[in-house]
């Protein structure tokens, strides 16, 4: 019996030593990660009013949600607090203060791959791998404009204070890393085909599946429709710097757990105005896409009707 206990103690000791060594190595590796290659794209900003307006729509829908600072510009704000486990993380200042240092090609590469001009990976939330060249052109054209939210802001967000756990997951396990080279962007949507148009809007431009899935760590950035519990929801989303959590909704056509009993008009009101069919407001964590046209909400609805129906998971 004593021999068994001794052997068990040795095994446990060796296991703990491995964990500590692996954690220490991961933390060291995190602090000494070499820069990634930067390959600027052949995309340039265009001074075209309609394209800039399109870029404004995308930017205010996607970028501003994380980057809108208290000064009314895209100067950055707290993105995650220490209580969430990954450390205190701030979104970057993406006003002219920062972006004037980028070439158009470098900025386009950052948007698509989530890699800064210095070779630092800032994904996965900044990585829009599948976004069309047309949409990226529109975004950088707007960010180069003199719109008030782009004006030069002196604010410098604090550097990320990553937790030990985050360093192990990023550098040791490799849970967050750029998508492989060679992934092709999706074609720009054809409004004449509502299902394909809605598929692009939901998966690329608006990124609905990013939240309405099992979790950010199981999302598939290359094949979003293969993400775990795709559109079935249950993802714990931290909706503010105080770590309040709301679980994303099931937006498949399940008649009880999802939106299968909704009408298209009720869906349109929810997406653009933030009101459920019972007139109760959706949680503030759900953006109000009031810029979407009736054609676009119809496209989203048409696409959602093709998504596999899922029940809520028992853990939700």
C-alpha positions in Angstrom: 0.0 0.0 0.0 2.8 2.4 0.9 4.5 1.6 -2.4 1.3 2.4 -4.3 1.0 5.7 -2.5 4.6 6.6 -3.1 4.2 5.8 -6.8 1.0 7.9 -7.0 2.8 10.8 -5.3 5.6 10.7 -7.7 3.2 10.6 -10.7 1.2 13.5 -9.3 4.4 15.4 -8.6 5.7 14.9 -12.1 2.4 16.0 -13.5 2.4 19.2 -11.5 6.0 19.8 -12.5 5.0 19.4 -16.1 2.1 21.8 -15.7 4.3 24.4 -14.0 7.0 24.0 -16.6 4.6 24.2 -19.5 3.0 27.3 -18.0 6.3 29.0 -17.5 7.4 28.2 -21.0 4.1 29.5 -22.4 4.5 32.7 -20.5 8.0 33.2 -21.8 7.0 32.3 -25.3 4.1 34.8 -25.1 6.5 37.6 -24.2 9.0 36.6 -26.9 6.7 35.8 -29.9 8.4 36.8 -33.2 6.5 39.2 -35.5 4.3 37.5 -38.1 4.8 38.3 -41.8 2.9 41.3 -43.1 1.7 41.1 -46.7 -0.2 44.3 -47.7 -3.1 43.8 -50.0 -3.6 45.5 -53.3 -6.5 47.5 -52.1 -6.7 51.3 -52.0 -9.1 53.8 -50.5 -11.4 55.5 -53.0 -12.8 59.0 -52.7 -16.3 58.1 -53.7 -19.3 59.3 -51.7 -21.4 56.2 -52.2 -18.6 53.9 -51.3 -17.6 55.9 -48.3 -21.3 55.8 -47.1 -21.3 52.0 -47.5 -18.0 51.9 -45.5 -19.6 54.1 -42.8 -22.5 51.6 -42.5 -20.2 48.7 -42.0 -17.8 50.5 -39.7 -20.6 51.8 -37.4 -22.1 48.3 -37.3 -19.0 46.3 -36.6 -15.9 48.4 -35.6 -17.7 51.0 -33.5 -19.2 48.4 -31.3 -15.8 47.7 -29.8 -13.8 50.8 -30.6 -16.2 53.7 -29.9 -14.5 55.7 -27.1 -16.1 58.1 -24.6 -14.9 61.0 -26.7 -17.2 60.0 -29.5 -14.4 58.8 -31.8 -13.0 55.4 -32.6 -10.4 55.9 -29.9 -10.9 52.6 -28.1 -12.4 51.4 -24.8 -12.1 48.5 -22.4 -12.9 45.3 -24.1 -12.5 42.7 -21.3 -12.0 43.1 -17.6 -9.7 41.0 -15.3 -12.7 39.3 -13.8 -13.3 37.5 -17.1 -10.1 35.5 -16.8 -8.1 36.8 -19.7 -6.8 40.0 -18.2 -7.7 43.6 -18.8 -7.9 44.2 -22.6 -8.6 47.5 -24.4 -9.6 47.9 -28.0 -7.2 50.1 -30.0 -7.4 53.7 -31.1 -8.2 53.5 -34.8 -8.7 57.2 -35.4 -6.3 59.1 -37.7 -3.8 59.1 -34.8 -3.0 55.4 -35.6 -4.3 54.7 -39.1 -2.4 57.6 -40.7 0.7 55.5 -40.0 -0.7 52.6 -42.1 -0.7 52.3 -45.9 -4.0 51.3 -47.5 -2.6 47.9 -48.2 -1.4 47.4 -44.6 -4.8 48.5 -43.2 -6.6 46.2 -45.5 -4.4 43.3 -44.4 -5.0 44.1 -40.8 -8.8 44.1 -41.3 -8.7 40.8 -43.2 -6.0 38.9 -41.3 -6.1 40.6 -37.9 -2.3 41.3 -38.1 -1.0 44.8 -37.5 1.7 46.4 -39.6 4.2 45.4 -36.8 3.3 41.8 -37.3 1.3 41.4 -34.1 -1.9 39.2 -34.2 -4.9 41.0 -32.7 -7.6 38.5 -33.8 -9.9 36.8 -33.8 -12.3 39.7 -33.3 -10.4 41.9 -35.7 -10.0 39.2 -38.3 -12.5 39.4 -41.2 -10.9 36.7 -43.4 -13.9 36.1 -45.6 -14.8 39.8 -46.2 -15.0 40.8 -49.9 -12.5 43.2 -51.4 -15.4 45.6 -52.1 -16.4 45.7 -48.4 -12.8 46.2 -47.2 -12.3 49.0 -49.8 -15.4 50.7 -48.5 -14.2 50.4 -44.9 -10.8 51.9 -45.4 -12.2 54.6 -47.7 -14.5 55.6 -44.8 -11.7 55.4 -42.2 -9.6 57.7 -44.3 -12.5 60.3 -44.5 -13.0 63.3 -42.2 -16.1 61.9 -40.5 -16.3 63.0 -36.9 -15.8 59.5 -35.4 -12.4 59.3 -37.3 -11.0 62.6 -36.1 -7.6 62.5 -34.5 -7.9 61.5 -30.8 -5.0 61.7 -28.4 -6.4 59.0 -26.2 -4.0 56.0 -25.8 -5.7 52.9 -24.5 -3.6 51.0 -21.9 -1.6 48.1 -23.1 -3.2 44.7 -22.7 -2.6 43.2 -19.2 -2.9 39.5 -20.2 -3.5 37.0 -17.5 -1.3 33.9 -17.0 -4.2 31.7 -18.3 -4.4 33.8 -21.5 -0.7 33.5 -22.1 -0.9 29.7 -21.8 -3.9 29.5 -24.1 -2.4 31.8 -26.7 1.3 30.9 -26.7 1.1 27.4 -25.3 -2.1 25.9 -26.6 -2.4 28.1 -29.6 -6.1 28.7 -29.2 -6.0 32.1 -30.9 -4.0 32.2 -34.1 -4.4 33.6 -37.6 -6.3 31.6 -40.2 -4.1 29.7 -42.6 -2.7 31.5 -45.6 -4.6 31.1 -48.9 -8.2 31.3 -47.5 -10.3 33.0 -50.2 -12.7 35.8 -49.3 -16.4 35.1 -50.2 -17.8 36.7 -53.3 -19.5 40.1 -52.8 -23.2 39.4 -52.3 -25.7 39.5 -55.1 -28.9 41.3 -53.9 -30.9 39.4 -56.5 -30.4 36.2 -54.6 -31.8 36.7 -51.1 -30.4 33.5 -49.6 -26.8 34.0 -50.8 -27.1 37.7 -49.9 -28.3 36.8 -46.4 -25.6 34.2 -46.0 -23.0 36.8 -46.7 -24.6 39.4 -44.4 -25.0 37.0 -41.5 -21.6 35.2 -41.7 -19.3 37.9 -43.1 -20.5 41.4 -42.9 -22.4 41.3 -39.6 -20.8 38.2 -38.1 -24.0 37.0 -36.4 -22.6 33.5 -35.9 -19.7 35.0 -33.9 -22.1 35.5 -30.9 -25.0 33.2 -31.8 -22.9 30.0 -31.3 -21.5 27.8 -28.5 -18.5 30.1 -27.8 -15.9 32.3 -29.3 -13.3 29.5 -28.7 -15.1 27.0 -30.9 -16.0 29.3 -33.8 -14.7 28.4 -37.2 -13.5 31.6 -38.9 -12.8 29.9 -42.2 -16.1 27.9 -42.3 -18.4 29.8 -39.9 -21.3 27.4 -40.7 -19.3 24.6 -39.1 -19.0 26.4 -35.8 -20.3 24.5 -32.8 -24.0 25.1 -32.2 -24.1 27.4 -35.2 -26.9 30.0 -34.6 -28.1 27.8 -31.7 -26.7 30.4 -29.3 -25.6 29.8 -25.7 -22.4 31.8 -26.0 -21.7 33.7 -22.7 -21.2 37.3 -24.0 -19.7 39.8 -21.6 -21.8 42.9 -22.5 -19.8 45.5 -20.6 -16.7 46.3 -18.6 -18.4 45.1 -15.4 -18.5 41.6 -16.7 -22.2 41.3 -16.8 -23.0 38.2 -18.9 -25.8 37.4 -21.2 -26.2 34.2 -23.2 -26.7 34.6 -26.9 -30.1 33.5 -28.2 -31.0 30.6 -30.4 -32.0 32.2 -33.8 -32.6 29.0 -35.7 -36.2 28.3 -36.7 -37.0 26.0 -33.8 -40.6 26.7 -32.8 -40.0 26.8 -29.1 -36.3 27.5 -28.4 -35.7 29.7 -31.5 -37.6 32.1 -33.7 -39.6 29.6 -35.6 -42.9 31.2 -34.6 -41.8 34.7 -35.5 -43.0 36.4 -38.6 -40.6 38.1 -41.0 -42.0 41.5 -39.8 -41.3 40.6 -36.2 -37.8 39.6 -37.1 -37.2 42.9 -39.0 -38.4 44.9 -35.9 -36.2 42.9 -33.6 -33.1 43.2 -35.7 -33.5 46.9 -36.6 -35.4 48.2 -33.5 -34.4 45.9 -30.7 -37.9 44.8 -29.8 -39.1 41.2 -29.4 -42.6 40.1 -30.6 -43.9 40.6 -27.1 -42.6 44.2 -27.3 -39.9 43.6 -24.7 -36.5 45.1 -25.6 -33.7 42.8 -26.5 -30.7 42.9 -24.3 -28.3 45.9 -25.0 -25.6 43.3 -25.9 -27.5 42.8 -29.1 -26.6 45.6 -31.5 -29.5 47.5 -33.1 -28.9 47.2 -36.9 -31.2 50.1 -37.7 -29.3 50.8 -40.9 -30.4 47.6 -42.6 -32.8 48.0 -45.5 -35.9 45.9 -45.9 -34.2 44.1 -48.7 -31.3 43.1 -46.3 -33.5 42.0 -43.5 -35.5 39.9 -46.0 -32.2 38.4 -47.1 -31.3 37.5 -43.6 -34.7 36.0 -42.9 -34.5 34.0 -46.2 -31.1 32.6 -45.2 -32.0 31.8 -41.6 -34.8 29.6 -42.9 -32.2 27.4 -44.5 -30.1 27.0 -41.4 -30.4 23.6 -39.6 -32.9 23.9 -36.7 -31.4 23.4 -33.2 -32.8 22.9 -29.7 -31.3 24.7 -26.8 -28.5 22.8 -25.1 -29.2 21.6 -21.5 -26.3 23.8 -20.3 -27.8 27.0 -21.7 
